[in-house]
Amino acid sequence: CLSPVGLSSITKLSPQRLVSQMMGTWFLGAALGNLIAGLVAGYVEALPQNALYGTVALTVIGFGFLFLVLSKPIRNLASGVK
């Protein structure tokens, strides 16, 4: 599960006075993710398989590139946290 790891990271990385607000933001993000997943699932049913797999592949490649670009700045922001 991702939730325990995410909540632990929020507790460690957030300023003390903002921890509860950041946890609320985490749960809001999870709720929005579930909403988007439901909308995408409804949209995917109407797609032919080649368009579906192409869309999934491009989305995964795009997010992989985004995470690759953002990994160093995030690592710098989290330096010193154990």
C-alpha positions in Angstrom: 0.0 0.0 0.0 1.1 3.5 -0.7 -0.8 5.3 2.0 1.4 4.4 5.0 4.6 5.4 3.2 3.0 8.6 1.9 1.7 9.6 5.4 5.1 8.8 6.9 6.8 10.9 4.3 4.4 13.8 4.9 5.1 13.6 8.7 8.8 13.7 8.1 9.0 16.3 5.3 6.3 18.8 6.3 6.9 21.7 8.7 5.5 20.9 12.1 2.7 23.5 12.0 1.5 22.2 8.6 1.5 18.4 9.1 -2.2 18.0 9.5 -3.0 20.2 6.6 -0.6 18.3 4.4 -2.2 15.0 5.5 -5.6 16.4 4.5 -4.1 17.3 1.1 -2.8 13.8 0.8 -6.3 12.4 1.3 -7.8 15.0 -1.0 -5.3 13.9 -3.7 -6.3 10.2 -3.1 -10.0 11.1 -3.5 -9.3 13.1 -6.7 -7.2 10.2 -8.0 -10.1 7.8 -7.4 -12.5 10.1 -9.2 -10.2 10.4 -12.2 -9.7 6.6 -12.3 -13.5 6.2 -12.4 -13.9 8.7 -15.2 -11.0 7.1 -17.2 -12.5 3.7 -16.7 -15.8 4.9 -18.3 -13.9 6.5 -21.2 -11.7 3.5 -21.8 -14.7 1.1 -22.5 -15.5 2.9 -25.8 -11.9 2.9 -27.1 -10.6 0.3 -29.5 -7.7 -1.8 -28.1 -5.0 -0.2 -30.2 -6.0 3.3 -29.2 -6.2 2.2 -25.5 -2.8 0.6 -25.4 -1.2 3.5 -27.3 -2.8 6.0 -24.9 -1.6 4.0 -21.9 1.9 3.7 -23.3 2.2 7.4 -24.0 0.8 8.3 -20.6 3.3 6.0 -18.8 6.2 7.3 -20.9 5.2 11.0 -20.2 4.9 10.5 -16.5 8.1 8.5 -16.4 9.9 11.4 -18.0 8.3 13.9 -15.7 9.3 11.9 -12.6 12.9 11.6 -14.0 13.1 15.3 -14.5 11.7 16.1 -11.0 13.6 13.4 -9.1 16.8 15.5 -8.5 14.9 18.6 -7.2 12.8 16.5 -4.9 15.8 14.7 -3.6 17.5 18.0 -2.9 14.4 19.2 -1.0 14.3 16.0 1.1 18.1 16.0 1.9 18.8 15.3 5.5 15.5 13.6 6.2 15.7 10.0 7.5 
